[in-house]
Amino acid sequence: MRWRESVPTASFAGWRGNNMLVVHILWTLLALNLLVLAHEGGHYLAARKAGIKIYEFSIGFGPRLFGWRKNDIDYSVRALFLGGFVRMAGVEETIEGGKDDEQLADDDPSNFKNKSLWARVAVLFAGPFSNYVVAFILFAVAYAFFGVPYDIVDEQAKVGYVIAKS
C-alpha cells in the first residue's frame, strides 16, 4: 500500500474534491445573485417608470457591506447573498403594516399605494417577468452554442453509400 492511500481524508473526494465543492458553491451563489439582480432590477425599473419613490436597491440581506447613494437612492450589497429587495415608498406600509423611515404624505403621487392598480400590478409583475426574460436569453445562448438536445437512441442508422462490388 502506498503512503497516500493510507492517509485518511475528510471526504471520499480527497483534497481536490473539497476545493471543487467550494468552487461550485461560489458559482452557484454568483448565478443566484445574478438572477436576484435581474429580478429586483425588474421591480426597480418598473417603479422608476411609474414614478414611485425608491429609497433603496439592495442585493443580499443582513448587514450592509458597502454601497453608494445616487439620485436619493441607496444602492447596497449586503452580507447574506440569498436575495435582495427594492424599498419603495408605501410598499412596507401597505404589505407589512409598518412605517417607512422617510414617510411620504398619504396623498403624495410618488407613493406606491397612490398609483393606479395597473401601475402597482406592473411593478409587482416586473420582477418575475424579468426572470422569464433572463431564462429565455440563457436558453437562446445555450442552444446557439451547444445545439438543441436530442436522444441518440431514437436516431436510426443511415447508410450513406455502398461501395460497388463489396
DSSP file (Angstrom, degrees, kcal/mol; ACC not computed):
  #  RESIDUE AA STRUCTURE BP1 BP2  ACC     N-H-->O    O-->H-N    N-H-->O    O-->H-N    TCO  KAPPA ALPHA  PHI   PSI    X-CA   Y-CA   Z-CA
    1    1 A M              0   0    0      0, 0.0     2,-0.1     0, 0.0     5,-0.0   0.000 360.0 360.0 360.0 134.1    0.0    0.0    0.0
    2    2 A R     >  -     0   0    0      1,-0.1     4,-1.0     4,-0.0     3,-0.4  -0.448 360.0-115.3 -79.2 156.7    1.3    3.4   -0.9
    3    3 A W  H >> S+     0   0    0      1,-0.2     4,-0.8     2,-0.2     3,-0.8   0.888 112.5  56.7 -59.6 -42.2    1.5    6.1    1.7
    4    4 A R  H >4 S+     0   0    0      1,-0.3     3,-0.6     2,-0.2    -1,-0.2   0.854 105.3  51.6 -61.4 -36.3   -1.1    8.4    0.0
    5    5 A E  H 34 S+     0   0    0     -3,-0.4    -1,-0.3     1,-0.2    -2,-0.2   0.752 106.6  54.4 -73.3 -23.1   -3.7    5.7    0.1
    6    6 A S  H << S+     0   0    0     -4,-1.0    -1,-0.2    -3,-0.8    -2,-0.2   0.616  85.3  95.2 -87.7 -11.7   -3.2    5.0    3.8
    7    7 A V  S << S-     0   0    0     -4,-0.8     2,-0.1    -3,-0.6    -4,-0.0  -0.682  77.9-127.1 -82.5 124.3   -3.8    8.6    4.9
    8    8 A P        -     0   0    0      0, 0.0     2,-0.3     0, 0.0    -2,-0.1  -0.421  24.6-154.2 -69.6 145.5   -7.4    9.2    5.9
    9    9 A T        -     0   0    0     -2,-0.1     3,-0.0     2,-0.1     4,-0.0  -0.792  24.4-119.0-117.4 162.4   -9.2   12.1    4.2
   10   10 A A  S    S+     0   0    0     -2,-0.3     2,-0.3     2,-0.0    -1,-0.1   0.735  96.6  15.8 -73.5 -22.0  -12.1   14.2    5.3
   11   11 A S  S >  S-     0   0    0      1,-0.1     3,-0.7     0, 0.0    -2,-0.1  -0.919  80.5-108.0-143.2 169.1  -14.2   13.2    2.4
   12   12 A F  T 3  S+     0   0    0     -2,-0.3    -1,-0.1     1,-0.2    -2,-0.0   0.779 115.7  59.6 -68.0 -26.0  -14.3   10.5   -0.2
   13   13 A A  T 3> S-     0   0    0      1,-0.2     4,-0.9     2,-0.1     3,-0.3   0.680  98.2-144.6 -79.8 -17.2  -13.3   13.0   -2.9
   14   14 A G  H <>  -     0   0    0     -3,-0.7     4,-1.7     1,-0.2    -1,-0.2  -0.280  47.0 -43.3  79.2-171.9  -10.0   14.0   -1.2
   15   15 A W  H  > S+     0   0    0      1,-0.2     4,-1.8     2,-0.2    -1,-0.2   0.852 137.2  53.9 -65.7 -35.3   -8.5   17.5   -1.2
   16   16 A R  H  > S+     0   0    0     -3,-0.3     4,-2.0     1,-0.2    -1,-0.2   0.901 107.5  51.0 -66.9 -40.2   -9.2   18.2   -4.9
   17   17 A G  H  X S+     0   0    0     -4,-0.9     4,-1.9     1,-0.2    -1,-0.2   0.870 107.7  53.0 -64.3 -37.0  -12.9   17.3   -4.4
   18   18 A N  H  X S+     0   0    0     -4,-1.7     4,-1.7     2,-0.2    -1,-0.2   0.908 109.0  48.9 -65.9 -41.0  -13.2   19.7   -1.4
   19   19 A N  H  X S+     0   0    0     -4,-1.8     4,-2.0     1,-0.2    -2,-0.2   0.900 110.5  50.9 -64.6 -39.4  -11.7   22.5   -3.4
   20   20 A M  H  X S+     0   0    0     -4,-2.0     4,-2.6     1,-0.2    -1,-0.2   0.851 105.0  57.3 -67.7 -33.1  -14.1   21.8   -6.3
   21   21 A L  H  X S+     0   0    0     -4,-1.9     4,-2.4     2,-0.2    -1,-0.2   0.926 107.1  48.1 -61.3 -44.2  -17.1   21.9   -3.9
   22   22 A V  H  X S+     0   0    0     -4,-1.7     4,-2.4     2,-0.2    -2,-0.2   0.908 111.2  50.6 -62.5 -42.4  -16.1   25.4   -2.8
   23   23 A V  H  X S+     0   0    0     -4,-2.0     4,-2.5     1,-0.2    -2,-0.2   0.915 110.6  49.0 -62.3 -43.2  -15.8   26.5   -6.4
   24   24 A H  H  X S+     0   0    0     -4,-2.6     4,-2.3     2,-0.2    -2,-0.2   0.893 110.5  50.7 -65.0 -39.3  -19.3   25.0   -7.2
   25   25 A I  H  X S+     0   0    0     -4,-2.4     4,-2.4     2,-0.2    -2,-0.2   0.918 111.1  48.7 -63.7 -42.8  -20.8   26.8   -4.2
   26   26 A L  H  X S+     0   0    0     -4,-2.4     4,-2.3     2,-0.2    -2,-0.2   0.904 111.5  48.9 -65.0 -41.3  -19.3   30.1   -5.3
   27   27 A W  H  X S+     0   0    0     -4,-2.5     4,-2.6     2,-0.2    -1,-0.2   0.893 111.2  51.3 -63.6 -39.0  -20.5   29.6   -8.9
   28   28 A T  H  X S+     0   0    0     -4,-2.3     4,-2.7     2,-0.2    -2,-0.2   0.923 110.3  47.9 -64.4 -44.5  -24.0   28.8   -7.5
   29   29 A L  H  X S+     0   0    0     -4,-2.4     4,-2.4     2,-0.2    -2,-0.2   0.891 111.8  50.7 -63.4 -38.8  -24.0   31.9   -5.3
   30   30 A L  H  X S+     0   0    0     -4,-2.3     4,-1.9     2,-0.2    -2,-0.2   0.937 112.3  46.1 -63.1 -46.2  -22.9   34.0   -8.3
   31   31 A A  H  X S+     0   0    0     -4,-2.6     4,-2.0     2,-0.2    -2,-0.2   0.915 112.6  50.8 -63.2 -43.3  -25.7   32.6  -10.5
   32   32 A L  H  X S+     0   0    0     -4,-2.7     4,-2.4     1,-0.2    -1,-0.2   0.919 111.0  48.4 -60.5 -44.0  -28.3   33.1   -7.8
   33   33 A N  H  X S+     0   0    0     -4,-2.4     4,-2.5     1,-0.2    -1,-0.2   0.812 107.6  54.4 -71.2 -28.7  -27.2   36.7   -7.3
   34   34 A L  H  X S+     0   0    0     -4,-1.9     4,-2.1     2,-0.2    -1,-0.2   0.892 110.6  47.1 -67.4 -38.1  -27.3   37.4  -11.0
   35   35 A L  H  X S+     0   0    0     -4,-2.0     4,-2.7     2,-0.2    -2,-0.2   0.902 112.4  49.4 -67.0 -40.6  -30.9   36.1  -11.0
   36   36 A V  H  X S+     0   0    0     -4,-2.4     4,-3.1     2,-0.2     5,-0.4   0.914 109.7  52.3 -62.8 -42.4  -31.7   38.2   -7.9
   37   37 A L  H  X S+     0   0    0     -4,-2.5     4,-2.1     1,-0.2    -2,-0.2   0.917 112.1  45.2 -59.9 -43.8  -30.2   41.3   -9.6
   38   38 A A  H  X S+     0   0    0     -4,-2.1     4,-1.7     2,-0.2    -2,-0.2   0.922 115.2  47.9 -65.1 -43.8  -32.4   40.7  -12.7
   39   39 A H  H  X S+     0   0    0     -4,-2.7     4,-1.6     2,-0.2     3,-0.3   0.958 117.2  39.9 -63.3 -52.7  -35.5   40.1  -10.6
   40   40 A E  H  X S+     0   0    0     -4,-3.1     4,-2.7     1,-0.2    -1,-0.2   0.835 111.0  59.9 -68.7 -31.0  -35.0   43.1   -8.4
   41   41 A G  H  X S+     0   0    0     -4,-2.1     4,-2.8    -5,-0.4    -1,-0.2   0.866 101.9  54.3 -62.3 -35.3  -33.9   45.2  -11.4
   42   42 A G  H  X S+     0   0    0     -4,-1.7     4,-2.1    -3,-0.3    85,-0.2   0.935 110.6  44.5 -62.5 -46.8  -37.3   44.5  -13.0
   43   43 A H  H  X S+     0   0    0     -4,-1.6     4,-2.5     2,-0.2    -2,-0.2   0.927 114.6  50.9 -60.4 -44.6  -39.1   45.8   -9.9
   44   44 A Y  H  X S+     0   0    0     -4,-2.7     4,-2.5     1,-0.2    -2,-0.2   0.933 111.4  45.3 -60.5 -49.9  -36.7   48.8   -9.8
   45   45 A L  H  X S+     0   0    0     -4,-2.8     4,-2.4     1,-0.2    -1,-0.2   0.899 114.2  48.7 -64.6 -40.5  -37.1   49.8  -13.5
   46   46 A A  H  X S+     0   0    0     -4,-2.1     4,-2.1    -5,-0.2    -1,-0.2   0.896 111.8  49.5 -66.7 -38.9  -40.9   49.4  -13.4
   47   47 A A  H  X>S+     0   0    0     -4,-2.5     5,-2.6     2,-0.2     4,-0.7   0.906 111.6  48.6 -66.6 -40.9  -41.1   51.5  -10.2
   48   48 A R  H ><5S+     0   0    0     -4,-2.5     3,-0.8     1,-0.2    -2,-0.2   0.921 111.7  49.7 -62.8 -42.9  -38.9   54.2  -11.7
   49   49 A K  H 3<5S+     0   0    0     -4,-2.4    -2,-0.2     1,-0.2    -1,-0.2   0.867 110.8  50.0 -62.9 -36.8  -41.1   54.2  -14.9
   50   50 A A  H 3<5S-     0   0    0     -4,-2.1    -1,-0.2    -5,-0.2    -2,-0.2   0.565 116.1-115.7 -79.7  -8.1  -44.2   54.5  -12.7
   51   51 A G  T <<5 +     0   0    0     -3,-0.8     2,-0.3    -4,-0.7    -3,-0.2   0.767  58.9 156.7  81.0  26.0  -42.8   57.4  -10.8
   52   52 A I      < -     0   0    0     -5,-2.6     2,-0.3    -6,-0.1    -1,-0.3  -0.690  48.6-111.4 -87.2 137.1  -42.7   55.7   -7.4
   53   53 A K        -     0   0    0     57,-2.8    36,-2.8    -2,-0.3     2,-0.5  -0.526  32.8-158.6 -68.9 125.1  -40.2   57.0   -4.8
   54   54 A I  E     +A   88   0A   0     -2,-0.3    34,-0.2    34,-0.2     3,-0.1  -0.926  17.0 179.4-109.8 128.5  -37.4   54.4   -4.3
   55   55 A Y  E     +     0   0A   0     32,-3.2    19,-2.6    -2,-0.5     2,-0.3   0.839  66.4   5.0 -91.9 -40.7  -35.4   54.5   -1.1
   56   56 A E  E     -Ab  87  74A   0     31,-1.4    31,-2.7    17,-0.2     2,-0.5  -0.999  44.9-162.1-152.7 142.7  -33.0   51.6   -1.6
   57   57 A F  E     +Ab  86  75A   0     17,-2.9    19,-2.2    -2,-0.3     2,-0.4  -0.993  30.6 176.9-121.3 119.1  -31.9   48.9   -4.1
   58   58 A S  E     -Ab  85  76A   0     27,-3.0    27,-2.1    -2,-0.5     2,-0.5  -0.968  29.3-155.3-133.3 140.4  -30.1   46.1   -2.4
   59   59 A I  E    S+Ab  84  77A   0     17,-2.1    19,-2.8    -2,-0.4    25,-0.3  -0.970  74.7   9.1-107.4 121.1  -28.5   42.8   -3.3
   60   60 A G  E    S-     0   0A   0     23,-2.7     2,-0.2    -2,-0.5    21,-0.2  -0.248  78.2-104.6  98.6 169.8  -28.4   40.5   -0.3
   61   61 A F  E    S+A   80   0A   0     19,-2.1    19,-2.7    17,-0.1    22,-0.1  -0.744  70.7  36.0-124.0 172.5  -29.8   40.7    3.2
   62   62 A G  E    S+     0   0A   0     -2,-0.2     3,-0.1    17,-0.2     0, 0.0  -0.437 100.8  10.1  86.0-156.5  -28.4   41.5    6.6
   63   63 A P  E    S-     0   0A   0      0, 0.0    16,-2.3     0, 0.0     2,-0.3  -0.270  81.3-108.4 -63.7 143.6  -25.6   44.0    7.5
   64   64 A R  E     -A   78   0A   0     14,-0.2    14,-0.3     1,-0.2     3,-0.1  -0.565  29.3-174.2 -74.1 127.1  -24.5   46.3    4.7
   65   65 A L  E     -     0   0A   0     12,-2.7     2,-0.3     1,-0.4    13,-0.2   0.902  66.3 -31.0 -85.4 -49.7  -21.1   45.5    3.3
   66   66 A F  E     +A   77   0A   0     11,-1.5    11,-2.7     2,-0.0    -1,-0.4  -0.972  67.1 150.7-160.8 167.2  -20.8   48.5    1.0
   67   67 A G  E     -A   76   0A   0     -2,-0.3     2,-0.3     9,-0.2     9,-0.2  -0.979  24.2-133.6-179.2-176.8  -22.9   50.8   -1.1
   68   68 A W  E     -A   75   0A   0      7,-2.3     7,-3.2    -2,-0.3     2,-0.4  -0.952  16.2-125.3-152.4 166.7  -23.3   54.3   -2.5
   69   69 A R  E     +A   74   0A   0     -2,-0.3     2,-0.3     5,-0.2     5,-0.2  -0.980  30.0 164.6-123.9 129.8  -26.0   56.9   -2.9
   70   70 A K  E >   -A   73   0A   0      3,-2.3     3,-1.3    -2,-0.4    -2,-0.1  -0.984  68.7  -3.6-146.0 132.8  -27.1   58.4   -6.2
   71   71 A N  T 3  S-     0   0    0     -2,-0.3     3,-0.1     1,-0.3    -1,-0.1   0.879 128.3 -57.6  53.4  43.5  -30.2   60.4   -7.1
   72   72 A D  T 3  S+     0   0    0      1,-0.2     2,-0.4    -3,-0.0    -1,-0.3   0.718 114.3 116.7  61.2  24.6  -31.6   60.0   -3.5
   73   73 A I  E <   -A   70   0A   0     -3,-1.3    -3,-2.3   -20,-0.0     2,-0.5  -0.989  59.9-139.8-123.1 129.5  -31.4   56.2   -3.8
   74   74 A D  E     -Ab  69  56A   0    -19,-2.6   -17,-2.9    -2,-0.4     2,-0.5  -0.772  15.0-165.0 -86.1 125.6  -29.2   54.0   -1.7
   75   75 A Y  E     +Ab  68  57A   0     -7,-3.2    -7,-2.3    -2,-0.5     2,-0.3  -0.950  20.7 169.9-107.9 129.1  -27.6   51.2   -3.6
   76   76 A S  E     -Ab  67  58A   0    -19,-2.2   -17,-2.1    -2,-0.5     2,-0.4  -0.974  35.2-148.0-144.7 155.3  -26.1   48.5   -1.4
   77   77 A V  E     -Ab  66  59A   0    -11,-2.7   -12,-2.7    -2,-0.3   -11,-1.5  -0.990  29.6-159.1-117.8 129.7  -24.6   45.0   -1.2
   78   78 A R  E     -A   64   0A   0    -19,-2.8   -14,-0.2    -2,-0.4   -16,-0.2  -0.615  26.2-105.8-114.1 171.1  -25.3   43.1    2.0
   79   79 A A  E    S+     0   0A   0    -16,-2.3     2,-0.9    -2,-0.2   -17,-0.2   0.812 100.1  63.5 -69.6 -37.0  -23.7   40.2    3.8
   80   80 A L  E     -A   61   0A   0    -19,-2.7   -19,-2.1   -17,-0.1     2,-2.1  -0.794  67.1-160.4 -97.5 105.4  -26.2   37.3    3.1
   81   81 A F  E     +     0   0A   0     -2,-0.9   -48,-0.1   -21,-0.2    -1,-0.1  -0.365  60.9 104.5 -82.5  60.7  -26.2   36.7   -0.7
   82   82 A L  E    S-     0   0A   0     -2,-2.1     2,-0.3   -49,-0.0    -1,-0.2   0.133  89.0 -27.9-125.7  19.1  -29.6   34.9   -0.7
   83   83 A G  E     -     0   0A   0     -3,-0.3   -23,-2.7   -22,-0.1     2,-0.3  -0.980  57.0-136.8 166.3-156.8  -31.9   37.5   -2.1
   84   84 A G  E     -A   59   0A   0     -2,-0.3     2,-0.3   -25,-0.3   -25,-0.2  -0.966   9.1-146.6-177.6 178.1  -32.4   41.2   -2.4
   85   85 A F  E     -A   58   0A   0    -27,-2.1   -27,-3.0    -2,-0.3     2,-0.5  -0.993  14.3-141.5-160.2 158.7  -35.0   44.0   -2.2
   86   86 A V  E     -A   57   0A   0     -2,-0.3     2,-0.7   -29,-0.2   -29,-0.2  -0.986  24.1-149.6-122.0 116.2  -36.2   47.3   -3.6
   87   87 A R  E     +A   56   0A   0    -31,-2.7   -32,-3.2    -2,-0.5   -31,-1.4  -0.789  23.4 179.0 -92.9 117.1  -37.5   49.5   -0.8
   88   88 A M  E >>  -A   54   0A   0     -2,-0.7     3,-1.1   -34,-0.2     4,-0.7  -0.801  36.4 -91.3-117.8 156.5  -40.2   51.8   -2.2
   89   89 A A  T 34 S+     0   0    0    -36,-2.8    23,-2.9    -2,-0.3    24,-0.2  -0.494 109.3   7.9 -66.8 126.8  -42.4   54.5   -0.6
   90   90 A G  T 3> S+     0   0    0     -2,-0.3     4,-1.5    21,-0.2    -1,-0.2   0.244 102.6  96.3  90.9 -13.1  -45.7   53.0    0.6
   91   91 A V  H <> S+     0   0    0     -3,-1.1     4,-3.2     2,-0.2     5,-0.4   0.946  85.1  44.2 -77.5 -48.1  -44.9   49.3    0.0
   92   92 A E  H  X>S+     0   0    0     -4,-0.7     4,-1.8     1,-0.2     6,-1.2   0.895 116.0  49.0 -63.7 -39.0  -43.8   48.4    3.5
   93   93 A E  H  >5S+     0   0    0      4,-0.2     4,-0.6     3,-0.2    -1,-0.2   0.898 116.3  43.2 -65.3 -39.9  -46.7   50.3    5.0
   94   94 A T  H  <5S+     0   0    0     -4,-1.5    -2,-0.2     2,-0.1    -1,-0.2   0.921 125.9  29.3 -72.3 -45.2  -49.1   48.5    2.6
   95   95 A I  H  <5S+     0   0    0     -4,-3.2    -3,-0.2     1,-0.1    -2,-0.2   0.932 131.8  26.7 -85.3 -49.2  -47.7   45.0    2.9
   96   96 A E  H  <5S-     0   0    0     -4,-1.8    -3,-0.2    -5,-0.4    -2,-0.1   0.520  95.0-121.6 -98.9  -5.9  -46.2   44.7    6.3
   97   97 A G  S  <<S+     0   0    0     -5,-0.7    -4,-0.2    -4,-0.6    -3,-0.1   0.584  74.1 121.3  76.3   8.0  -48.3   47.2    8.3
   98   98 A G        -     0   0    0     -6,-1.2     2,-0.4     1,-0.0    -1,-0.2  -0.203  63.0-107.9 -92.0-173.6  -45.1   49.0    9.2
   99   99 A K        -     0   0    0     -3,-0.1     2,-0.1    -2,-0.1    -1,-0.0  -0.925  26.1-116.3-119.2 144.4  -44.0   52.6    8.6
  100  100 A D        -     0   0    0     -2,-0.4     3,-0.5     1,-0.1   -11,-0.0  -0.441  20.8-126.5 -71.8 151.1  -41.4   53.8    6.1
  101  101 A D  S    S+     0   0    0      1,-0.3     2,-0.8    -2,-0.1    -1,-0.1   0.916 111.3  38.8 -62.8 -42.8  -38.3   55.6    7.6
  102  102 A E  S    S-     0   0    0     -3,-0.0    -1,-0.3     2,-0.0     2,-0.2  -0.738  93.4-155.3-109.0  80.3  -38.9   58.6    5.3
  103  103 A Q        -     0   0    0     -2,-0.8     2,-0.2    -3,-0.5     3,-0.1  -0.362   3.4-152.2 -64.7 124.5  -42.7   58.7    5.5
  104  104 A L        -     0   0    0     -2,-0.2    -4,-0.1     1,-0.1    -1,-0.1  -0.610  32.3 -89.8 -88.5 156.7  -44.3   60.4    2.4
  105  105 A A    >   -     0   0    0     -2,-0.2     3,-1.8     1,-0.1    -1,-0.1  -0.334  35.3-117.6 -62.7 149.1  -47.6   62.1    2.7
  106  106 A D  T 3  S+     0   0    0      1,-0.3    -1,-0.1    -3,-0.1     5,-0.1   0.787 115.5  47.3 -61.5 -27.2  -50.6   59.9    2.0
  107  107 A D  T 3  S+     0   0    0      3,-0.0    -1,-0.3     2,-0.0    -2,-0.1   0.326  80.5 127.2 -97.6   9.4  -51.6   62.0   -1.0
  108  108 A D    X   -     0   0    0     -3,-1.8     3,-1.6     1,-0.1     6,-0.2  -0.487  57.9-142.1 -66.6 128.3  -48.0   62.1   -2.4
  109  109 A P  T 3  S+     0   0    0      0, 0.0    -1,-0.1     0, 0.0    -3,-0.0   0.687  97.9  61.7 -68.4 -16.3  -48.2   61.0   -6.1
  110  110 A S  T 3  S+     0   0    0    -58,-0.1   -57,-2.8     5,-0.0     2,-0.4   0.358  79.8 108.9 -90.3   7.8  -44.9   59.1   -5.8
  111  111 A N  S X  S-     0   0    0     -3,-1.6     3,-1.4   -59,-0.2     4,-0.4  -0.686  72.2-134.1 -83.7 134.6  -46.3   56.8   -3.1
  112  112 A F  G >  S+     0   0    0    -23,-2.9     3,-1.5    -2,-0.4   -22,-0.2   0.889 104.2  54.1 -54.6 -44.3  -46.9   53.2   -4.3
  113  113 A K  G 3  S+     0   0    0      1,-0.3    -1,-0.3   -24,-0.2   -23,-0.1   0.650 103.1  57.8 -72.1 -12.5  -50.3   53.0   -2.8
  114  114 A N  G <  S+     0   0    0     -3,-1.4    -1,-0.3    -6,-0.2    -2,-0.2   0.468  87.4  97.9 -93.3  -1.9  -51.4   56.1   -4.6
  115  115 A K  S <  S-     0   0    0     -3,-1.5    -5,-0.0    -4,-0.4   -64,-0.0  -0.409  86.1 -90.0 -80.9 161.9  -50.6   54.7   -8.0
  116  116 A S     >  -     0   0    0      1,-0.1     4,-2.3    -2,-0.1     5,-0.2  -0.213  37.6-107.6 -65.8 161.9  -53.3   53.1  -10.3
  117  117 A L  H  > S+     0   0    0      1,-0.2     4,-2.6     2,-0.2     5,-0.2   0.902 120.6  52.1 -57.5 -42.2  -54.0   49.4  -10.0
  118  118 A W  H  > S+     0   0    0      1,-0.2     4,-2.3     2,-0.2    -1,-0.2   0.874 108.3  50.2 -66.2 -36.8  -52.3   48.8  -13.3
  119  119 A A  H  > S+     0   0    0      2,-0.2     4,-2.0     1,-0.2    -1,-0.2   0.910 112.6  46.9 -67.1 -41.5  -49.1   50.6  -12.2
  120  120 A R  H  X S+     0   0    0     -4,-2.3     4,-2.2     2,-0.2    -2,-0.2   0.911 113.2  48.4 -66.1 -41.7  -48.9   48.6   -9.0
  121  121 A V  H  X S+     0   0    0     -4,-2.6     4,-2.7    -5,-0.2     5,-0.2   0.907 110.1  52.8 -63.8 -40.7  -49.5   45.3  -10.8
  122  122 A A  H  X S+     0   0    0     -4,-2.3     4,-1.7     1,-0.2    -2,-0.2   0.904 109.7  48.2 -62.3 -41.1  -46.8   46.3  -13.4
  123  123 A V  H  X S+     0   0    0     -4,-2.0     4,-0.6     1,-0.2    -1,-0.2   0.919 115.9  43.5 -65.4 -43.3  -44.3   47.0  -10.6
  124  124 A L  H  < S+     0   0    0     -4,-2.2     3,-0.3     1,-0.2    -2,-0.2   0.855 117.0  46.4 -70.9 -34.3  -45.1   43.7   -8.8
  125  125 A F  H  X S+     0   0    0     -4,-2.7     4,-2.2     1,-0.2    -1,-0.2   0.732  95.4  75.9 -79.1 -23.6  -45.1   41.7  -12.1
  126  126 A A  H  X S+     0   0    0     -4,-1.7     4,-2.0    -5,-0.2    -1,-0.2   0.823  90.0  56.2 -63.0 -33.2  -41.9   43.2  -13.5
  127  127 A G  H  X S+     0   0    0     -4,-0.6     4,-1.3    -3,-0.3    -1,-0.2   0.982 112.3  38.3 -63.8 -58.6  -39.6   41.1  -11.2
  128  128 A P  H  > S+     0   0    0      0, 0.0     4,-1.6     0, 0.0    -2,-0.2   0.875 114.4  57.0 -60.5 -35.7  -40.9   37.6  -12.2
  129  129 A F  H  X S+     0   0    0     -4,-2.2     4,-2.0     1,-0.2    -2,-0.2   0.907 103.3  53.0 -61.8 -40.6  -41.2   38.8  -15.8
  130  130 A S  H  X S+     0   0    0     -4,-2.0     4,-2.4     1,-0.2    -1,-0.2   0.831 103.9  57.6 -65.7 -29.4  -37.5   39.7  -15.9
  131  131 A N  H  X S+     0   0    0     -4,-1.3     4,-2.4     2,-0.2    -1,-0.2   0.907 106.5  48.7 -64.0 -40.6  -36.7   36.2  -14.7
  132  132 A Y  H  X S+     0   0    0     -4,-1.6     4,-2.5     2,-0.2    -2,-0.2   0.887 110.1  51.6 -65.0 -38.6  -38.5   34.8  -17.7
  133  133 A V  H  X S+     0   0    0     -4,-2.0     4,-2.4     2,-0.2    -2,-0.2   0.926 110.8  47.7 -63.6 -44.2  -36.6   37.2  -20.0
  134  134 A V  H  X S+     0   0    0     -4,-2.4     4,-2.7     2,-0.2    -2,-0.2   0.916 111.6  50.6 -62.5 -43.0  -33.3   36.0  -18.4
  135  135 A A  H  X S+     0   0    0     -4,-2.4     4,-2.6     1,-0.2     5,-0.2   0.914 110.1  50.0 -61.6 -42.8  -34.3   32.4  -18.8
  136  136 A F  H  X S+     0   0    0     -4,-2.5     4,-2.5     2,-0.2    -1,-0.2   0.922 112.2  47.3 -61.1 -44.8  -35.2   33.0  -22.5
  137  137 A I  H  X S+     0   0    0     -4,-2.4     4,-2.5     2,-0.2    -2,-0.2   0.916 112.2  49.6 -64.0 -43.2  -31.8   34.6  -23.1
  138  138 A L  H  X S+     0   0    0     -4,-2.7     4,-2.6     1,-0.2    -2,-0.2   0.906 112.4  47.3 -64.1 -41.4  -29.9   31.9  -21.3
  139  139 A F  H  X S+     0   0    0     -4,-2.6     4,-2.9     2,-0.2     5,-0.2   0.912 111.7  50.9 -65.3 -41.2  -31.7   29.2  -23.3
  140  140 A A  H  X S+     0   0    0     -4,-2.5     4,-2.1    -5,-0.2    -2,-0.2   0.918 113.0  45.3 -62.3 -42.9  -31.1   31.0  -26.6
  141  141 A V  H  X S+     0   0    0     -4,-2.5     4,-2.1     2,-0.2     5,-0.2   0.921 113.7  49.6 -66.0 -43.4  -27.4   31.3  -25.8
  142  142 A A  H  X S+     0   0    0     -4,-2.6     4,-3.1     1,-0.2     5,-0.5   0.919 112.8  46.5 -62.8 -43.6  -27.1   27.7  -24.7
  143  143 A Y  H  X S+     0   0    0     -4,-2.9     4,-1.6     1,-0.2    -1,-0.2   0.867 110.8  53.8 -66.5 -35.1  -28.9   26.5  -27.9
  144  144 A A  H  < S+     0   0    0     -4,-2.1    -1,-0.2    -5,-0.2    -2,-0.2   0.885 119.7  32.3 -66.1 -37.8  -26.7   28.7  -30.0
  145  145 A F  H  < S+     0   0    0     -4,-2.1    -2,-0.2    -5,-0.1    -1,-0.2   0.860 135.1  22.6 -87.1 -37.5  -23.5   27.3  -28.5
  146  146 A F  H  < S-     0   0    0     -4,-3.1    -3,-0.2    -5,-0.2    -2,-0.2   0.545  99.2-129.6-111.7  -9.9  -24.5   23.7  -27.8
  147  147 A G     <  -     0   0    0     -4,-1.6    -1,-0.2    -5,-0.5    -2,-0.1  -0.088  42.7 -48.8  83.3 172.4  -27.4   23.0  -30.1
  148  148 A V        -     0   0    0     -5,-0.1     2,-0.1    -4,-0.1    -5,-0.0  -0.683  63.8-117.5 -82.7 129.8  -30.8   21.5  -29.4
  149  149 A P        +     0   0    0      0, 0.0     2,-0.3     0, 0.0    -1,-0.1  -0.373  38.1 175.4 -68.6 146.0  -30.6   18.3  -27.3
  150  150 A Y        -     0   0    0     -2,-0.1     2,-0.6     5,-0.0     3,-0.1  -0.970  35.2-103.0-145.8 160.9  -31.9   15.1  -28.9
  151  151 A D    >   -     0   0    0     -2,-0.3     3,-0.6     1,-0.2     4,-0.4  -0.756  19.6-158.0 -90.5 121.6  -32.0   11.5  -27.9
  152  152 A I  G >  S+     0   0    0     -2,-0.6     3,-1.1     1,-0.2    -1,-0.2   0.801  88.6  67.2 -68.0 -29.4  -29.4    9.4  -29.7
  153  153 A V  G 3  S+     0   0    0      1,-0.3    -1,-0.2    -3,-0.1    -2,-0.0   0.857  98.4  51.9 -61.7 -35.3  -31.3    6.2  -29.0
  154  154 A D  G <  S+     0   0    0     -3,-0.6     2,-0.4     2,-0.1    -1,-0.3   0.642  87.0 102.5 -76.3 -13.9  -34.1    7.3  -31.4
  155  155 A E    <   -     0   0    0     -3,-1.1     2,-0.2    -4,-0.4     3,-0.0  -0.580  66.7-143.7 -75.3 124.4  -31.6    8.1  -34.1
  156  156 A Q        -     0   0    0     -2,-0.4     2,-0.1     1,-0.1    -2,-0.1  -0.604  23.4-103.0 -86.8 147.9  -31.7    5.3  -36.8
  157  157 A A        -     0   0    0     -2,-0.2     2,-0.4     1,-0.0    -1,-0.1  -0.466  38.1-155.8 -67.6 140.4  -28.5    4.2  -38.6
  158  158 A K        -     0   0    0     -2,-0.1     2,-0.7    -3,-0.0    -1,-0.0  -0.968  11.0-138.1-123.8 136.0  -28.3    5.6  -42.1
  159  159 A V        -     0   0    0     -2,-0.4     3,-0.1     1,-0.2    -2,-0.0  -0.832  13.2-169.3 -92.9 118.4  -26.3    4.2  -45.0
  160  160 A G        -     0   0    0     -2,-0.7     2,-0.3     1,-0.3    -1,-0.2   0.949  64.4 -33.1 -73.4 -49.8  -24.5    7.0  -46.8
  161  161 A Y        -     0   0    0      2,-0.0     2,-0.4     0, 0.0    -1,-0.3  -0.971  53.3-124.1-163.3 164.3  -23.5    4.9  -49.8
  162  162 A V        -     0   0    0     -2,-0.3     2,-0.2    -3,-0.1     3,-0.1  -0.970  27.3-123.3-119.0 131.0  -22.4    1.4  -50.7
  163  163 A I    >   -     0   0    0     -2,-0.4     3,-1.0     1,-0.1    -2,-0.0  -0.535  38.7-102.3 -72.8 135.2  -19.1    0.7  -52.5
  164  164 A A  T 3  S+     0   0    0      1,-0.2    -1,-0.1    -2,-0.2     0, 0.0  -0.276 100.8   9.9 -60.2 141.9  -19.6   -1.2  -55.7
  165  165 A K  T 3         0   0    0      1,-0.1    -1,-0.2    -3,-0.1    -2,-0.0   0.844 360.0 360.0  57.6  39.7  -18.8   -4.9  -55.6
  166  166 A S    <         0   0    0     -3,-1.0    -2,-0.1     0, 0.0    -1,-0.1   0.442 360.0 360.0-103.6 360.0  -18.4   -5.0  -51.9
